[in-house]
Each structure stands twice: as structure tokens, then as C-alpha cells.
Amino acid sequence: MPSRDQAWARALAIAAVLLLSTWSGRQLFLDGANFVVQPLLDPFWFPQPTPRRFFAVLWSTGALRLLGLIDPDAVVPGTMLFGAAVYALILVPVVAICRSGLDDALRHALLAVFLSGTLLLANFPVTELLFALALTTLFTLYTLHPADDPKGWKRLAAAFFLVASYETIVLSNIVLALAARRSGAQDGSAGWVRRATLGLLCFGPLFQIGFYLVNPEPSGGDVLNAHVIVLAALLGGQLLLSLVAIRLLQRRPVIVIALAAAVFVLPVALLLVGQGLYLRTRLFQYAYPSRVYTVGLSILIAMAPLLLDQRRWSWPRRGLDWLGGSLRGLSLTMVALFAGTSILSSVDAYRYRSGLEKTLSRLSGILLDVSACDLCMEPRRFGLPDLGYPWIWTLYSMAHTMRRQDQPAVVLIVPEALTDEDISRAEVERFYAREAAQRRPPG
């Protein structure tokens, strides 16, 4: 099969598992529930105190807000809209990489590194970082191969939306600007487009820093703890180890294919092993700490045009050419690992929602203490992951109430978890009053 056809086969595999992820409700875990329930109830809801992530939030919730104006209880189509928006941030760059005119080695390297960054991040859709990672990858792709963006409009749009995406652009945008300035004269875009693009890339960090000084929330104080650094090192080591192993085995393609099959089967096999529950729980919970790893990959991706600038040095390009077939095997392995992890997470998400739905169907009441929900208190006893975040039960029960209009309304709370940071008691009471009125029997 020609290499380009192989790339498209990998894109289709990613599309299939992302569709499964959306259908299973995988995007509802943790922040996903917040991003679905709250925009439906309040079209002007915003999760951050400043506009530093405005474009990212608007991307993932824009359609939801419009839906909420029509039907605030439409949580099922709302969940699908949110999933489509979030997982497009993975699928669009994958398709762009696969259809790009880049040479095979570079295309496979970019695909492998991008998917490595999204591997755990997609378990809880960390929408803002996915947004920044996707735009950074697309901008880098078009800088490496300007023929895919001959007039520079795509890079200009990416630079604009990066301004209010995620705090990490303070670092990655500077690298993008250096790369764009270095390669700008080689593409066919108009001079004013290049200048506007560079201006926006440089404005993004100033915008982020300025609003952080106004209100330094959310705080990054716990980001660089030992656990996070170890996890980032393990994930990076896994990527390099896979590349080395494939390099050693590349003359035996059957073994490389067997390796890819193994990394696909391994996470899926955990579904058949009861003891694998705790591994799966930790896999979900590692999504947030993996942000540090993904930020590092964002900066690495942004550096690609500088590293591959043969007017300055030639060894990175020679290294890519030398790795050639190994990079093809690495991208195959990362697609297989992403697919296997996605299937595992999707089945877990579906089982989780099904179990919770059955439990909540037996309850009813306003501000019902979470202790009334046995599954919420001891999820592992039911073979489900323990998410460990008390405020999530309120949002999950609200989503259940919106979904089950034929059943009594139920809103679970952990009293100390009702704050204005996630969801307030006043908002919960307004929601319950509306739902109870809708369920009032005629006459």
C-alpha cells in the first residue's frame, strides 16, 4: 500500500475511535460535564474569570449555547455537539497532516508526536489545551510546507485564535513567531499577511501575561510537582523507547506490525481483567497531570521549522531521513495505542454512565446528599473508576435530570463543594425549581 494511503488509513482509524468516544459519552467526564450542563442552562456562562481562554471555550461550547436558547434540557444532542467540537481538535490536525505535501518521514514524525500529546489528554477533554495544541500543530504544518497554505490565511487565522486559547502560548507562540519570521520570505503570502500573523503571534503572550496579572486564576501552583514531572518523563521515554525498538526491528516489518498490534490489544485487554480496574482508574486520572507533557510537545512541535532549517544546520534533517521507515512504524504504533486507549476509555465511560443512570433513577430530591448514592460513595465496589472530585456528582445528577424528563428530578450535592468556582447553590436551586415545575402533574 502506498505511504499516502497508509496515512489516510490511520486518519480513518482515528476518526472511528473518536466517533466511538463521542457516542459513548467519554467527553462527559469531569470538566466535560461542566462544559455541557452549564452552557445549556446559561448561554453567558464562562468557566474562567478572565478572557485568557475565550476562543477555546467558545469553540467547544458555542453550539451548546445556541442549543440552550432553544431547549435548556437538550443534554443528549448537547453532549454530541460538545464531543464533536472537542474531538475535532484531534481529528482536524490528523487529517491535515495526512493530506499534507510533507515528505513521509516528517509527516509520520509529526503525526506520532501530536497523537502522543493527546493520548491521555482526551480522557478528560482538557478543551483549552487541546485547542492550543491543535492550532500550534496546524501552524507548524503550514510553516513547514507553505504550499498547503499558499496565501497564509490559515496561519493568520491560527495566530488569531491562539491569542485567547491557553496560557502555554506564552512559550510556544514565541517559538512559532521565530519560525514564521525565519521562513516567511519563502512562501507566497502577501507581506501584510505575514506581518499581521507575526504581530498576532507576539501579541498572544502579552495578552495572556496581562490578564494573568489582573487575575492569576486558575493558579498554576501545583503544576510542577514530582508526580507530574515523573509522568511526563515516562510518557516521553515511552515515545523514544518505541522509536528505538522500531529502529532496531525495522528490517522485520512483521515484528513491527506485531508491536503495533500489542500496544492496541494491551489497553483493550484490561476490559477483560477485573484487577485492571485500578489501572484504568489511574489512566483516567492521569489525563490532567499529562498536561505538562503535552505542553512540552507543543513547544517541540513549534520548534520543528527552526530545527529543520537547513540553512542553519543539516543534522536534524539527516536524522529524519535516517529514521525514515522507523518513523512510519512509530506513527502506526501511536495510532494503535491511541485507538486502544480510546476504546478502553469509551467502554469505561459507557459503563460508568449506565451504572450511574440506574442508581440515580432510584432517587429523587432537591439538594440530596451524595451519601444517598451508593455508587457515588464506593464506585470501585461496582467495578467503576473513582473520580475523586465531589463537585462532579452535582453536575452528573443535573445531566441525568435533564436527560430523564419522565422521572423525578434529582440533584446530588456534597455541601462543601457548592461554590461559585464550579457551581453555586443558588444555581442548583434555580435548576431544581425549573425542573420540578416542568414535572408538576396537570391540574
C-alpha positions in Angstrom: 0.0 0.0 0.0 1.5 3.4 -0.9 2.6 5.5 2.1 -0.1 8.2 1.4 -2.8 5.5 1.5 -1.4 4.3 4.8 -1.6 7.8 6.2 -5.2 8.0 5.2 -6.0 4.6 6.7 -4.6 5.9 10.0 -6.7 9.0 9.8 -9.8 6.9 9.3 -8.8 4.8 12.3 -8.6 7.9 14.4 -11.9 9.1 13.1 -13.6 5.8 14.0 -12.4 5.8 17.6 -13.3 9.5 18.1 -16.8 8.8 16.8 -17.0 5.9 19.3 -15.7 8.3 22.0 -18.4 10.8 21.2 -21.2 8.3 21.1 -20.1 6.6 24.4 -20.2 10.0 26.3 -16.5 9.8 27.0 -16.4 13.6 26.7 -18.7 14.0 29.8 -16.0 13.0 32.3 -15.2 15.8 34.8 -14.8 19.1 33.1 -16.8 17.8 30.2 -19.9 17.6 32.3 -19.3 21.2 33.4 -18.9 22.3 29.8 -22.1 20.6 28.7 -24.5 21.4 31.6 -23.7 25.0 32.3 -23.8 26.5 28.8 -27.1 24.8 28.2 -28.5 26.4 31.4 -26.8 29.8 30.9 -25.7 30.9 27.4 -23.5 33.5 29.1 -21.7 31.1 31.5 -17.9 31.3 31.3 -15.6 29.0 33.4 -12.7 31.4 33.7 -12.6 34.8 35.4 -10.7 36.4 32.5 -10.8 36.0 28.7 -7.5 34.2 28.5 -9.2 31.1 27.2 -12.2 32.7 25.5 -11.7 31.4 22.0 -11.0 27.8 23.2 -14.2 27.9 25.4 -16.2 29.4 22.6 -15.1 26.7 20.2 -16.2 23.9 22.5 -19.4 25.4 23.8 -20.6 27.8 21.1 -23.1 25.4 19.5 -24.3 24.4 23.0 -25.1 27.9 23.9 -27.3 28.3 20.9 -29.0 25.0 21.7 -29.6 26.2 25.2 -31.5 29.2 24.0 -33.9 26.7 22.2 -34.1 23.9 24.8 -32.0 24.0 28.0 -32.8 20.4 28.7 -31.4 19.1 25.4 -28.5 17.4 27.1 -28.3 14.4 24.7 -27.7 16.4 21.5 -25.7 18.9 23.6 -23.3 16.1 24.6 -22.9 15.1 21.0 -22.2 18.7 19.9 -19.6 19.1 22.6 -18.0 15.8 21.7 -17.8 16.7 18.0 -16.2 20.1 18.8 -13.7 18.7 21.3 -12.6 15.7 19.2 -12.4 17.7 16.1 -9.4 19.3 17.8 -7.7 15.9 17.4 -9.2 14.8 14.1 -8.6 18.0 12.1 -4.8 18.1 12.7 -4.5 14.4 12.0 -6.3 14.8 8.6 -4.3 17.9 7.8 -1.0 16.1 8.5 -2.1 13.1 6.4 -3.1 15.1 3.4 -0.1 17.4 3.6 2.6 17.5 1.0 5.3 17.0 3.6 7.7 14.1 2.9 6.9 10.8 4.5 9.4 10.9 7.4 8.3 14.3 8.6 4.6 13.6 8.2 4.9 10.4 10.2 7.0 12.1 12.9 4.5 15.0 13.3 1.6 12.6 13.5 3.3 10.4 16.1 4.3 13.4 18.3 0.8 15.0 18.0 -1.0 11.8 19.0 1.4 11.2 21.9 0.3 14.6 23.3 -3.4 13.8 23.0 -3.2 10.2 24.3 -4.2 10.8 27.9 -5.4 14.4 27.5 -8.6 13.2 25.7 -9.7 11.1 28.6 -11.0 14.2 30.3 -11.3 16.6 27.3 -9.0 19.4 28.5 -10.5 21.5 25.8 -8.4 24.6 26.1 -5.0 22.8 25.9 -6.3 20.6 23.0 -7.3 23.8 21.2 -3.9 25.4 21.7 -2.1 22.1 20.7 -4.2 21.7 17.6 -3.6 25.3 16.4 0.1 25.1 17.2 0.4 21.9 15.2 -1.6 23.3 12.2 0.5 26.5 12.2 3.7 24.4 12.3 2.5 22.2 9.5 1.8 25.1 7.2 5.1 26.7 8.1 6.9 23.5 7.2 5.0 23.2 3.9 3.7 26.6 2.8 2.2 25.1 -0.4 -0.6 23.8 1.9 -1.3 27.4 2.8 -0.1 29.5 -0.2 -1.7 32.8 0.8 -1.0 32.5 4.5 -4.7 32.9 5.6 -4.7 29.6 7.6 -1.7 30.7 9.6 -3.2 34.1 10.1 -6.4 32.5 11.5 -4.5 30.2 13.7 -2.4 33.1 15.1 -5.6 35.0 15.8 -7.3 32.2 17.7 -4.2 31.3 19.6 -4.3 34.7 21.3 -7.1 33.6 23.7 -6.5 29.9 23.8 -4.3 28.7 26.7 -1.6 30.1 28.9 1.1 28.0 27.4 1.2 30.1 24.2 3.4 32.4 26.3 6.2 30.0 25.4 5.0 28.2 22.2 3.9 31.4 20.3 7.3 33.0 20.7 8.8 29.9 19.1 6.2 30.0 16.3 6.9 33.6 15.7 10.7 32.9 15.3 10.0 30.1 12.9 7.5 32.1 10.9 9.9 35.0 10.6 12.7 32.8 9.6 10.7 31.0 6.8 8.3 33.9 5.9 10.1 35.1 2.8 9.9 31.6 1.3 6.2 31.4 1.0 3.9 33.3 -1.4 1.7 35.1 1.2 1.3 38.8 0.9 3.7 40.9 3.1 0.9 42.4 5.2 -0.5 38.9 5.9 3.0 37.8 7.2 3.3 41.0 9.3 -0.2 40.6 10.7 0.5 36.9 11.6 3.7 37.8 13.3 2.0 40.6 15.2 -0.7 38.3 16.5 1.8 35.6 17.5 3.7 38.2 19.6 0.5 39.8 20.9 -0.8 36.4 22.3 1.8 36.1 25.1 1.3 39.8 26.1 -2.4 39.2 26.2 -2.0 36.1 28.4 0.5 37.7 30.8 -1.5 40.9 31.1 -4.7 39.2 32.1 -2.9 36.8 34.4 -1.6 39.8 36.3 -5.1 41.1 36.5 -6.4 37.8 37.9 -3.9 34.9 38.3 -6.6 32.2 38.2 -6.6 29.3 37.6 -3.4 29.0 39.6 -0.5 27.0 38.3 1.0 26.5 41.8 0.6 22.7 41.8 1.6 22.1 38.2 5.3 21.2 38.6 5.1 18.6 41.4 7.2 15.5 41.4 4.3 13.2 40.2 3.7 15.3 37.1 7.4 15.5 36.2 7.7 11.7 36.6 4.7 11.1 34.4 5.9 13.5 31.7 9.3 11.7 31.7 7.6 8.3 31.5 5.5 9.3 28.6 8.4 10.9 26.8 10.5 7.8 27.5 7.8 5.6 26.1 7.8 7.6 22.8 11.6 7.4 22.5 11.8 3.7 23.5 9.2 2.9 20.9 11.2 4.7 18.2 14.4 2.9 19.3 12.7 -0.5 19.3 11.2 0.0 15.9 14.5 1.2 14.5 16.1 -2.0 15.7 13.3 -4.1 14.2 12.6 -2.1 11.0 14.1 -4.8 8.8 11.5 -7.2 10.2 8.2 -5.5 9.3 6.1 -8.4 10.7 7.6 -7.8 14.2 6.8 -4.0 13.9 3.2 -4.8 13.0 3.0 -7.3 15.9 4.3 -4.5 18.2 1.6 -2.1 17.0 -1.0 -4.8 17.5 0.3 -5.4 21.0 0.0 -1.8 22.0 -3.5 -1.8 20.7 -4.5 -5.0 22.4 -2.9 -4.2 25.8 -5.3 -1.4 26.9 -8.3 -3.2 25.4 -7.4 -6.4 27.3 -7.7 -4.5 30.6 -11.5 -4.7 30.0 -11.3 -8.4 30.5 -9.2 -8.3 33.7 -11.0 -7.3 36.8 -7.8 -6.3 38.5 -7.2 -3.9 35.7 -9.9 -1.6 37.2 -7.3 0.3 39.2 -5.1 0.7 36.2 -8.0 2.1 34.3 -8.9 4.5 37.1 -5.4 5.8 37.2 -5.4 6.1 33.4 -8.4 8.5 33.6 -6.9 10.4 36.5 -3.5 10.9 34.7 -5.2 13.0 32.0 -4.8 16.2 34.0 -1.2 15.7 35.0 -0.3 14.8 31.4 -0.8 18.5 30.5 2.8 19.2 31.4 3.9 16.6 28.9 1.6 17.9 26.2 2.8 21.5 26.8 6.4 20.2 26.2 5.3 18.6 23.0 3.6 21.8 21.8 6.8 23.6 22.2 8.7 20.8 20.4 6.2 20.9 17.5 6.5 24.7 17.3 10.3 24.3 17.1 10.2 21.9 14.1 10.7 24.6 11.4 13.7 26.0 13.3 15.2 22.6 13.8 14.7 21.6 10.2 16.1 24.9 8.8 18.9 23.5 6.6 20.4 27.0 6.0 21.4 26.9 9.7 22.1 23.1 10.3 21.6 19.9 8.4 21.8 17.2 11.1 18.1 17.2 12.1 17.0 16.7 8.5 19.6 13.9 8.0 18.4 12.3 11.2 14.8 12.3 10.0 15.9 10.7 6.7 18.0 8.1 8.5 15.0 7.2 10.7 12.6 7.1 7.7 10.9 3.8 8.0 11.2 3.8 11.8 9.0 6.9 11.9 6.4 5.2 9.7 6.4 2.4 12.3 6.2 4.8 15.2 3.2 6.6 13.7 1.5 3.3 13.2 2.3 2.3 16.8 0.9 5.6 18.2 -2.3 5.3 16.1 -2.7 1.8 17.5 -2.0 3.0 21.1 -4.4 5.9 20.7 -7.1 3.6 19.3 -6.7 1.0 22.0 -6.7 3.6 24.8 -9.8 5.3 23.3 -11.7 2.1 23.1 -10.8 1.3 26.7 -11.9 4.8 27.8 -15.1 4.7 25.8 -16.2 1.4 27.2 -15.4 2.6 30.7 -17.3 5.8 30.1 -20.4 4.0 28.8 -20.4 1.5 31.7 -19.9 4.4 34.1 -22.9 6.4 32.7 -25.1 3.3 32.6 -24.4 2.4 36.2 -24.9 5.9 37.4 -28.2 6.3 35.4 -29.6 3.2 37.1 -28.6 4.5 40.6 -29.9 8.0 40.0 -33.2 6.6 38.7 -33.9 5.2 42.1 -33.5 8.6 43.8 -35.3 12.0 43.8 -35.0 15.2 45.8 -33.6 18.7 46.0 -30.0 19.0 47.3 -29.9 15.3 48.1 -26.7 14.4 50.0 -24.3 12.3 47.9 -24.3 9.7 50.6 -27.7 8.6 49.2 -25.9 7.3 46.1 -24.1 4.1 46.9 -22.3 4.1 43.6 -21.1 7.6 44.1 -19.6 6.7 47.5 -17.9 3.5 46.5 -17.7 3.3 42.7 -14.9 0.7 42.8 -17.2 -1.8 44.5 -19.3 -1.6 41.3 -16.3 -2.0 39.1 -16.2 1.6 38.1 -13.4 4.2 38.4 -13.3 6.5 41.4 -13.1 10.1 40.0 -12.4 11.6 43.4 -14.0 15.0 42.7 -17.0 15.8 44.9 -18.5 18.6 42.8 -18.9 16.3 39.8 -21.9 14.4 41.3 -24.0 17.6 41.2 -23.3 18.0 37.5 -23.8 14.4 36.7 -27.2 14.3 38.5 -28.2 17.5 36.8 -27.4 15.9 33.4 -29.4 12.9 34.4 -32.4 15.0 35.3 -32.2 16.9 32.0 -32.0 13.6 30.2 -34.8 11.8 32.0 -37.8 14.1 31.8 -40.1 11.2 32.6 -38.5 10.6 36.1 -38.4 12.7 39.3 -35.7 15.4 39.4 -32.6 14.6 41.5 -29.7 16.8 42.4 -26.9 15.3 44.4 -24.6 17.5 46.4 -21.5 17.5 48.6 -22.4 20.6 50.6 -18.9 22.0 50.8 -18.4 21.5 47.0 -21.2 24.0 46.1 -19.1 27.2 45.5 -19.1 29.8 42.8 -15.9 28.3 41.4 -17.6 25.3 39.9 -21.4 25.5 40.5 -23.2 27.5 43.2 -26.0 26.5 45.5 -28.2 29.3 44.0 -27.7 27.9 40.5 -28.6 24.4 41.6 -31.8 25.6 43.4 -32.9 27.5 40.3 -32.3 24.5 38.2 -34.3 22.2 40.5 -37.2 24.7 40.7 -37.5 24.8 36.9 -37.2 21.0 36.5 -39.8 20.4 39.3 -42.2 22.8 37.7 -41.9 21.0 34.4 -42.7 17.7 36.1 -45.7 19.0 38.0 -48.7 16.9 37.1 -51.5 18.7 35.2 -54.3 20.3 37.3 
